[in-house]
Amino acid sequence: MRQEITLYSGNVKTIRLIEKHFADTSFTVTTRQGTPDSADFVVTTGGLQRPVEVFAAQLGATPAVLPEALLYLTGQAHHRGGLTLVGSDRKAQTND
């Protein structure tokens, strides 16, 4: 049985990193548009900045920098049975 990694992002670099990393695992990566009400992690390919940390807090998530956090995310995915990831590019959609 394949477990799922749900990724909310439109950032091509983020999508490629996640899909490539989880390609040879038991996880299926599903990319979605929009922003969920909650998430496990907010992922970014840049350094951690205050707006990313605030966005993660709003979603009840932990910020994670890619590609450095990929192994950690894999461990968490196995532990939790899947993950909901939100790209930091989604924060612009939540700020009016």
Order of alpha helices (4+ residues) and beta strands (2+ residues): beta-alpha-beta-beta-alpha-beta-alpha-beta-alpha
